[in-house]
């Protein structure tokens, strides 16, 4: 396994609003890097920076970088969608993966000081390490981070077969065709918060929501193959969407709202009587998603 060198950079995503990354994992990675003499660059929300095509992301193209964020597959295609080709030798590790601390150790070589990349304008300092934050950060105005949770889909281009089911299903104009007829995520801010229905419909599992909590929608490997959903908006598809959302009251609510807008009342099977979740469960989901 290659080790990080003095010339490399390290980036941590804090996922400040959606809290999709466990805070204790972010802090543990930060402390581990500090013990190794490394000063990572921290960002409030890598998804939001990608959507904005923030100039700070250009730093990832100039030299190898270790990115500590969500699922490797999600971050890889997020950055490609943003037009960022990370430098050869870069590594992406998930802060949700219990093996990541060992992987960080494997990449730390000499305990030397590591300067973060030049992030250009728009950055401002956060409190120093004595307060639990890195000295160097890319921060955004609170009103921008708090106004939109940067919930939107990313397409895995290696998995996508351009079947256009997502384009046909989405009512909110998130997807468009480019000049070559390929489906693109064109209006990410139009996406309905917490609704991953298009990812549930994708027959190839090519649609990723980086902030989603469970695989394979979040880009992590699935423990078992998902049932195929070959026909958009058929009764079986709707029932399957509802079944898959049943584990999350907030996702179920978002999907039901989407289906009400997507279908006339006569076209959709009636929703099953929902099981009323405990207040604690809903509150914990709201906390996790920043609502």
C-alpha positions in Angstrom: 0.0 0.0 0.0 1.4 3.4 -0.9 2.0 5.9 1.9 1.2 9.5 2.1 4.2 11.8 1.5 5.1 15.3 2.5 3.7 16.6 -0.8 0.2 15.1 -0.3 -2.8 16.9 1.0 -5.6 15.7 3.3 -9.2 16.9 3.2 -12.0 16.1 5.7 -15.7 16.7 5.0 -17.6 17.6 8.2 -21.0 17.3 6.5 -22.1 20.2 8.8 -25.8 20.5 8.0 -27.0 17.0 7.1 -24.7 15.3 9.7 -24.4 12.2 7.4 -21.0 11.5 8.9 -20.8 10.6 12.5 -19.2 13.4 14.4 -17.2 11.0 16.5 -15.6 9.5 13.4 -14.7 13.0 12.0 -13.1 13.9 15.4 -11.3 10.6 15.6 -9.8 11.0 12.1 -8.8 14.6 13.0 -7.0 13.5 16.1 -5.3 10.6 14.4 -4.0 13.0 11.7 -2.9 15.5 14.3 -0.9 12.8 16.2 0.8 12.0 12.9 1.8 15.7 12.5 -0.8 16.4 9.7 -3.0 19.4 9.4 -6.0 18.5 7.2 -8.1 21.0 5.3 -11.7 20.7 6.5 -14.8 21.7 4.6 -18.3 22.2 5.8 -20.0 20.2 3.0 -18.2 18.7 0.1 -21.5 18.1 -1.8 -22.3 21.8 -1.6 -18.8 22.8 -2.7 -19.2 20.4 -5.7 -22.6 21.8 -6.6 -21.2 25.3 -6.5 -18.1 24.3 -8.6 -16.2 26.0 -5.8 -12.7 27.1 -6.9 -11.2 25.5 -3.7 -11.7 22.1 -5.3 -9.1 22.8 -7.9 -6.5 22.1 -5.2 -7.5 18.4 -5.4 -6.1 18.3 -9.0 -2.6 19.6 -8.3 -1.2 16.9 -6.1 -2.3 13.6 -4.5 -4.9 14.0 -1.8 -6.4 11.9 0.9 -10.1 12.6 1.1 -12.0 11.6 4.2 -15.7 11.9 3.6 -18.5 9.5 2.7 -18.5 6.4 0.4 -15.6 6.2 -2.0 -17.9 5.6 -5.0 -20.1 8.5 -4.0 -17.1 11.0 -3.6 -15.5 9.7 -6.8 -18.5 10.4 -9.0 -19.4 13.6 -7.1 -16.0 15.1 -7.9 -16.2 14.0 -11.5 -19.6 15.6 -11.9 -18.1 18.8 -10.5 -15.4 18.6 -13.2 -12.7 17.7 -10.7 -10.2 15.1 -11.8 -8.2 14.3 -8.7 -4.5 13.9 -9.0 -3.1 10.4 -9.6 -2.3 8.7 -6.3 -5.2 10.2 -4.5 -7.2 8.1 -2.1 -10.8 8.4 -0.9 -11.8 6.8 2.4 -15.2 6.7 4.0 -15.6 8.0 7.6 -18.5 5.6 7.9 -16.2 2.6 7.5 -14.8 1.1 10.7 -11.7 0.1 8.8 -10.8 3.7 7.9 -8.7 4.4 11.1 -6.4 1.5 10.1 -6.3 2.8 6.5 -5.3 6.3 7.7 -2.5 4.8 9.7 -1.3 2.9 6.6 -1.1 6.1 4.7 0.7 8.1 7.3 4.5 7.9 6.9 6.8 10.4 8.7 5.1 12.5 11.4 5.9 15.8 9.6 3.9 18.9 9.2 1.7 18.9 6.2 0.5 22.3 4.7 -3.0 22.2 3.3 -3.6 23.1 -0.3 -4.0 26.7 -1.5 -7.8 27.1 -1.4 -7.9 30.6 -2.9 -10.5 33.1 -1.9 -13.7 32.5 0.1 -12.1 30.6 3.0 -12.0 31.7 6.6 -10.4 30.2 9.6 -12.1 28.2 12.3 -10.9 27.7 15.9 -7.6 25.9 16.1 -6.9 22.3 17.1 -7.3 23.1 20.8 -11.0 23.6 20.1 -11.4 20.4 18.0 -11.1 22.0 14.6 -8.4 22.2 12.0 -6.6 25.5 11.6 -7.5 25.6 7.9 -11.0 25.3 6.6 -13.3 26.1 3.7 -16.3 27.5 5.4 -19.6 28.8 3.9 -22.0 31.4 5.3 -24.3 29.8 7.8 -27.3 30.9 5.9 -26.1 29.1 2.8 -25.4 25.8 4.6 -28.5 26.0 6.7 -30.9 26.9 3.8 -30.2 23.9 1.7 -29.0 20.4 2.8 -27.2 19.7 -0.5 -29.4 16.6 -1.0 -29.2 15.6 -4.7 -28.3 12.5 -6.8 -25.0 11.6 -8.4 -24.7 9.3 -11.4 -22.2 6.5 -11.5 -21.2 6.7 -15.2 -19.7 3.2 -15.2 -23.0 1.6 -14.0 -25.5 3.9 -15.9 -26.9 2.5 -19.2 -28.8 5.7 -20.0 -32.2 4.0 -19.7 -33.7 7.4 -18.7 -36.0 6.0 -16.1 -34.8 8.7 -13.7 -35.6 11.3 -16.3 -39.0 10.0 -16.8 -39.8 9.7 -13.2 -38.5 12.9 -11.7 -41.1 15.8 -11.6 -38.7 18.4 -10.4 -36.4 18.9 -13.4 -33.3 17.5 -11.7 -32.4 15.5 -14.7 -31.8 16.7 -18.3 -30.3 15.2 -21.5 -27.1 16.7 -22.7 -26.2 17.3 -26.3 -25.1 13.7 -26.7 -28.4 12.4 -25.3 -26.9 11.3 -21.9 -28.9 11.9 -18.7 -27.2 14.5 -16.5 -28.0 15.9 -13.0 -28.7 19.4 -14.3 -30.7 21.1 -11.5 -29.6 19.5 -8.2 -31.2 22.2 -6.1 -34.6 21.1 -7.4 -34.3 17.7 -5.7 -36.8 16.9 -2.9 -35.0 16.6 0.4 -34.7 13.0 1.7 -36.4 11.5 -1.3 -34.2 8.9 -3.0 -37.0 7.4 -5.2 -35.1 7.8 -8.4 -32.2 5.7 -6.9 -34.7 3.1 -5.9 -36.0 2.9 -9.4 -32.7 2.7 -11.2 -32.3 -0.9 -12.6 -28.5 -0.7 -12.4 -28.1 1.0 -9.1 -26.3 3.9 -10.9 -27.9 6.7 -8.9 -26.2 7.7 -5.6 -27.3 10.0 -2.8 -24.1 10.6 -0.8 -26.0 11.8 2.3 -28.3 8.7 2.5 -27.7 6.5 5.5 -27.9 3.0 4.0 -26.3 1.1 1.1 -26.5 0.8 -1.8 -28.2 4.2 -2.3 -25.3 6.0 -0.5 -22.7 4.4 -2.8 -21.6 1.7 -0.4 -21.8 -2.0 -1.5 -25.2 -3.7 -1.0 -25.3 -6.7 1.3 -27.7 -8.4 -1.2 -28.8 -7.6 -4.7 -31.7 -5.3 -4.9 -34.9 -6.3 -6.7 -35.0 -5.0 -10.2 -37.6 -2.3 -11.0 -38.0 -2.5 -14.8 -41.1 -0.3 -15.4 -41.4 3.2 -14.2 -44.6 4.0 -12.2 -46.2 0.6 -12.5 -48.1 -0.6 -9.5 -45.4 -3.1 -8.6 -42.8 -0.3 -8.7 -44.8 1.9 -6.4 -45.3 -0.9 -3.9 -41.6 -1.7 -4.0 -40.7 2.0 -3.4 -43.0 2.1 -0.4 -41.6 -1.2 1.0 -38.0 0.0 0.7 -38.8 3.3 2.3 -40.6 1.6 5.2 -37.5 1.6 7.4 -37.4 5.4 7.4 -40.5 7.5 8.3 -39.0 10.6 6.8 -38.0 8.9 3.6 -41.5 7.3 3.4 -43.1 10.7 3.8 -40.9 12.2 1.1 -41.7 9.4 -1.3 -45.4 9.6 -0.7 -45.4 13.4 -1.4 -43.5 12.7 -4.6 -45.9 10.0 -5.7 -48.9 12.2 -5.0 -47.4 14.8 -7.4 -46.3 12.2 -9.9 -49.6 10.3 -10.2 -53.3 11.0 -10.3 -55.1 9.6 -7.4 -56.7 6.9 -9.5 -53.4 5.6 -10.9 -51.5 4.8 -7.7 -52.4 1.9 -5.3 -53.5 3.2 -1.9 -50.7 3.6 0.5 -50.7 1.0 3.3 -51.7 2.2 6.8 -48.4 3.5 8.1 -47.0 2.3 11.4 -46.7 5.4 13.6 -43.0 5.7 14.5 -42.0 6.6 18.0 -41.2 10.3 18.5 -37.7 9.5 19.5 -37.0 7.7 16.2 -38.4 10.6 14.1 -36.4 13.1 16.1 -33.2 11.1 15.7 -33.7 11.0 11.9 -34.4 14.7 11.8 -31.2 15.3 13.8 -29.2 13.1 11.4 -30.5 14.9 8.3 -30.3 18.4 9.8 -34.0 19.1 9.8 
